[in-house]
Amino acid sequence: MKHNFSFNTHTQDFWPIYDAIKHIYPIGIKRISNAYFDYPGIKELVAKLGSAINEAETYKSWTQFTEEISKHYNLEVIGTTYGQAPSYSANIIIEQTETETFKTVKKLSFAISLVGNFFTIYGVDETFIIEKGDGLYPISYPSINIVTASPLKEFESIFKELKETIETKFKGYKFIPYAVNSMVIDGLQVTYLDDKEECTIFNALFNQFLDSYNTMFLRGDQYFGYQDWQTGNSDTFKSVTVVLSPPPPPF
C-alpha cells in the first residue's frame, strides 16, 4: 500500500528530511527531462558520489568503520554500497545456513545517507533457492521473507548497540523510522532508478533494496525512532542540516 508523505501532526517533525530531499532532487520534474540533471542539487549529488565512492581515501573511512564492526561482533560484514545510490551501506550477517539447493540468511542491514545527516537500520530474513546452471556458478533465486523494523528478539541487542555506535561516530546523524522510509513523496524521482515513477524517502536517502518487500509482513515497531524526532525531545533535531561532504571518519 502506498503511503504519501504529508505534513500533518504525525509528520511535522520530519521537515528536515523533506528539506534535505528537495535540496537535492527537483521534485515535480521527471528524470527524463534535461532540466532534471541541470538542477543544482543533482549536480551536487553527482559530485558528492564521485568523491565519496570513487576516491580511495574518502571511501576508506567507511570500510574502516565496517571492519571495526566486524571485529567487534566477530561476524561477517558485507559491503553493499552501490556506486549510484546515495549512501554507504552494509550487512552484518547474524546467521547463515546453506545446502546445495537452499540457503537462509539472517542479517542486519544499515546505511548512512550521502544526501543528509540520516541513517537507517533494519533486520532481514532471506531465503535462496539454488540450482545448478549451465555455467560455472549455480543460479540462486532470492526471497525476502520478513523485515524487522526495530530492535526485536534476536536482533534487539545488536540493533540497539549499532544505532548508538552510528550516533556516536557520525555526529548529528539521525535514525529514520521505517514508517518514514516507506513514505512516497509525490513528484520525487531519483537519479539511479530510471524506471520508477513513485520513489520513497528510502530511495531518496539510501538505495532501492527494500523495493521488493511486502510491508504486510513487517515485523517489529515501524514507528521506532519517532521519539527522537519529536520537537522538544531532542536537541539534535534542531541541528539537522543538509550535508554535502563525506561523513566524518568514524575512527
ZAPAKE-487968 format. One record per residue (C-alpha): residue number from 1; residue in one letter; x, y, z. Coordinates in steps of 0.02 Angstrom, whole numbers, plus 32768, in hexadecimal, padded with zeros to 4 digits. Layout:
<recs>
REC seq type    u    v    w
REC NUM    A    X    Y    Z
...
</recs>
This chain:
<recs>
REC seq type    u    v    w
REC   1    M 8000 8000 8000
REC   2    K 803F 80AE 7FD2
REC   3    H 805A 8127 8063
REC   4    N 8074 81DB 8030
REC   5    F 80DD 8252 8096
REC   6    S 806D 82DB 80DC
REC   7    F 8087 836A 8154
REC   8    N 800A 833E 81DB
REC   9    T 8020 832F 8296
REC  10    H 8075 8287 8282
REC  11    T 80FA 82BE 8205
REC  12    Q 8116 8377 8229
REC  13    D 81B5 8351 8289
REC  14    F 8201 8302 81ED
REC  15    W 8214 83A4 818B
REC  16    P 82D3 8394 818C
REC  17    I 82C2 82F4 8126
REC  18    Y 8253 8347 80A5
REC  19    D 82C5 83E0 809F
REC  20    A 835E 8374 807F
REC  21    I 8305 8315 7FF4
REC  22    K 82C0 83AE 7F9A
REC  23    H 836D 83FF 7FA5
REC  24    I 83B5 836E 7F41
REC  25    Y 8325 8333 7ED3
REC  26    P 82B9 83A0 7E61
REC  27    I 8211 8366 7EA1
REC  28    G 818E 8370 7E19
REC  29    I 820B 8363 7D89
REC  30    K 8219 82B9 7D36
REC  31    R 82C0 8263 7D23
REC  32    I 82AC 825B 7C65
REC  33    S 82AF 8319 7C5B
REC  34    N 8353 8374 7C38
REC  35    A 8322 83ED 7CC1
REC  36    Y 832E 8361 7D40
REC  37    F 83E9 834C 7D2C
REC  38    D 8403 8408 7D1F
REC  39    Y 83BB 841C 7DCF
REC  40    P 8446 845D 7E44
REC  41    G 8420 83DA 7EC8
REC  42    I 8434 834B 7E4C
REC  43    K 84DB 8392 7E14
REC  44    E 8512 839C 7EC9
REC  45    L 84DC 82E9 7EE8
REC  46    V 853A 82A8 7E4F
REC  47    A 85D7 8300 7E8A
REC  48    K 85BD 82C0 7F3B
REC  49    L 85AA 820C 7F00
REC  50    G 8647 821D 7E98
REC  51    S 86B0 824E 7F2E
REC  52    A 865A 81E3 7FB1
REC  53    I 865C 8140 7F4E
REC  54    N 86EA 814F 7ED1
REC  55    E 8771 81A8 7F33
REC  56    A 87D4 8124 7F90
REC  57    E 8800 8188 802B
REC  58    T 874D 81C4 8044
REC  59    Y 8702 8117 802D
REC  60    K 8785 80CD 80A1
REC  61    S 8734 8121 8138
REC  62    W 8696 80BD 8115
REC  63    T 86EE 8015 80FD
REC  64    Q 8750 8033 819D
REC  65    F 86AB 804C 81F8
REC  66    T 8662 7FA9 81B6
REC  67    E 8703 7F4C 81E0
REC  68    E 86F8 7F89 8294
REC  69    I 8644 7F50 82A0
REC  70    S 8673 7EA5 825A
REC  71    K 86FE 7E92 82DB
REC  72    H 8690 7ECE 836A
REC  73    Y 8606 7E4F 834A
REC  74    N 8676 7DC9 82FE
REC  75    L 85FA 7DC1 826E
REC  76    E 860C 7DD3 81B3
REC  77    V 85E2 7E7F 8170
REC  78    I 85BF 7E8A 80B6
REC  79    G 85C7 7F32 8060
REC  80    T 852F 7F5B 7FF4
REC  81    T 855A 800C 7FBE
REC  82    Y 851A 8026 7F0E
REC  83    G 8579 80AD 7EB1
REC  84    Q 84E0 810B 7E70
REC  85    A 8472 80FF 7F0C
REC  86    P 848C 818E 7F8A
REC  87    S 84CB 812D 8021
REC  88    Y 8550 80C2 806F
REC  89    S 8503 801B 809F
REC  90    A 852D 7F6F 80E2
REC  91    N 84E3 7ED0 812C
REC  92    I 8515 7E7C 81CF
REC  93    I 84FA 7DC1 81B7
REC  94    I 84AB 7D85 8258
REC  95    E 8489 7CD3 8223
REC  96    Q 8497 7C6D 8183
REC  97    T 8474 7BBA 8150
REC  98    E 848F 7B6D 80A5
REC  99    T 8479 7ACA 8047
REC 100    E 848F 7AA5 7F8D
REC 101    T 83DE 7ADB 7F68
REC 102    F 83AB 7B54 7FF3
REC 103    K 83F4 7BE2 805A
REC 104    T 83B0 7C4D 80E8
REC 105    V 83FB 7CF2 8120
REC 106    K 83D2 7D5C 81B8
REC 107    K 8425 7E06 81AB
REC 108    L 8421 7EB6 81F0
REC 109    S 8428 7F37 8166
REC 110    F 8461 7FE9 8184
REC 111    A 8483 8081 8119
REC 112    I 84C8 8131 812E
REC 113    S 847A 81B2 80B9
REC 114    L 84E2 8221 8049
REC 115    V 844D 8295 8030
REC 116    G 8440 82D2 80E4
REC 117    N 8465 82A7 8199
REC 118    F 83FF 8207 819D
REC 119    F 8416 814C 81B4
REC 120    T 83AC 80B0 81B6
REC 121    I 83B3 8002 8203
REC 122    Y 833F 7F6D 81E7
REC 123    G 8346 7EB1 81F6
REC 124    V 8329 7E3B 8164
REC 125    D 8303 7D81 8159
REC 126    E 8323 7D43 80AA
REC 127    T 831F 7C9A 8052
REC 128    F 836D 7C60 7FAF
REC 129    I 833D 7BD0 7F3F
REC 130    I 83DC 7B92 7EEB
REC 131    E 83EB 7B2C 7E4D
REC 132    K 8478 7AF9 7DDB
REC 133    G 8489 7B64 7D40
REC 134    D 84D9 7B47 7C98
REC 135    G 8570 7BB1 7CC7
REC 136    L 85F4 7BA3 7D4F
REC 137    Y 8588 7BE7 7DDA
REC 138    P 84DE 7BB2 7E20
REC 139    I 8444 7C1F 7E0A
REC 140    S 83EC 7C5F 7EA5
REC 141    Y 833C 7CA4 7EB7
REC 142    P 832D 7D17 7F50
REC 143    S 8294 7D43 7FB5
REC 144    I 8284 7DBB 8048
REC 145    N 8217 7D62 80C7
REC 146    I 8208 7DE7 814D
REC 147    V 8253 7E90 8179
REC 148    T 8269 7EC0 8230
REC 149    A 8250 7F7C 8245
REC 150    S 828B 7F91 82F9
REC 151    P 82F2 7F3F 8383
REC 152    L 8296 7E9A 839B
REC 153    K 82C3 7DED 83DE
REC 154    E 8360 7DAB 8389
REC 155    F 8384 7E57 833D
REC 156    E 8367 7EBC 83DB
REC 157    S 8413 7ECD 842A
REC 158    I 8479 7EE5 838C
REC 159    F 83F6 7F5B 8341
REC 160    K 83FB 7FCD 83DA
REC 161    E 84B8 7FC9 83E8
REC 162    L 84D3 7FEB 832F
REC 163    K 845C 8080 8337
REC 164    E 84BD 80C8 83CA
REC 165    T 8563 80A8 8372
REC 166    I 852C 8104 82D5
REC 167    E 84E7 8196 8339
REC 168    T 858D 81A3 8395
REC 169    K 85FF 8195 82FF
REC 170    F 8596 81FC 8285
REC 171    K 856D 8294 82EE
REC 172    G 84C4 82E2 82C9
REC 173    Y 8484 8252 825F
REC 174    K 83D3 8218 8288
REC 175    F 837A 8172 8277
REC 176    I 82EB 816F 81F8
REC 177    P 8256 8108 8237
REC 178    Y 821F 807F 81C1
REC 179    A 8172 80CC 81AC
REC 180    V 81C2 816D 816D
REC 181    N 8238 810F 80FA
REC 182    S 81A1 80BE 80A8
REC 183    M 8148 8162 807F
REC 184    V 813A 81A0 7FCC
REC 185    I 8155 8256 7F9E
REC 186    D 80E9 8287 7F09
REC 187    G 8154 82BF 7E76
REC 188    L 81F5 8277 7EBC
REC 189    Q 8266 8216 7E47
REC 190    V 8319 81E2 7E6E
REC 191    T 83B0 81DF 7DFC
REC 192    Y 83D9 8126 7E04
REC 193    L 832A 80DE 7DE4
REC 194    D 82F6 8109 7D33
REC 195    D 825A 809D 7D2F
REC 196    K 8208 80CD 7DD4
REC 197    E 8181 8153 7DD1
REC 198    E 815D 815D 7E8C
REC 199    C 81F5 815E 7EFD
REC 200    T 81FA 814A 7FB9
REC 201    I 825C 81AC 8039
REC 202    F 82C6 810F 804A
REC 203    N 82EF 8117 7F90
REC 204    A 831E 81CE 7F9D
REC 205    L 838E 81BC 8034
REC 206    F 83D5 810C 8025
REC 207    N 83B7 808C 7F9B
REC 208    Q 8335 801A 7F4D
REC 209    F 8350 7F7D 7FB5
REC 210    L 82A3 7F80 8007
REC 211    D 8240 7F9C 7F67
REC 212    S 8210 7EE5 7F52
REC 213    Y 81DA 7ECE 8006
REC 214    N 8123 7EB4 8032
REC 215    T 80FF 7F20 80CC
REC 216    M 806B 7EB1 80FA
REC 217    F 80EA 7E3E 814D
REC 218    L 814C 7EC2 81AB
REC 219    R 8189 7E8F 8258
REC 220    G 81AB 7F03 82EA
REC 221    D 817C 7FB8 8309
REC 222    Q 8182 801A 8265
REC 223    Y 8175 80BC 82CA
REC 224    F 8210 8096 8331
REC 225    G 827B 8134 8338
REC 226    Y 81E9 81AF 832B
REC 227    Q 820E 81EC 83DB
REC 228    D 82BA 822A 83A2
REC 229    W 8266 82A1 8329
REC 230    Q 81E1 82ED 8399
REC 231    T 81FE 83A7 83AF
REC 232    G 823E 83CB 845D
REC 233    N 8274 8318 847E
REC 234    S 8319 8325 8423
REC 235    D 8394 83B4 8412
REC 236    T 83DE 8358 837D
REC 237    F 833D 8375 831C
REC 238    K 835F 842F 8314
REC 239    S 840C 8418 82CA
REC 240    V 83E7 839E 823D
REC 241    T 8421 83EF 819B
REC 242    V 8449 83BA 80EA
REC 243    V 84FA 8377 80DD
REC 244    L 8553 8378 8035
REC 245    S 85FC 8338 8070
REC 246    P 862B 8285 809A
REC 247    P 85FB 8244 8146
REC 248    P 8686 8264 81C4
REC 249    P 8705 81D7 81DB
REC 250    P 86B6 8169 8262
REC 251    F 875B 813C 82B4
</recs>
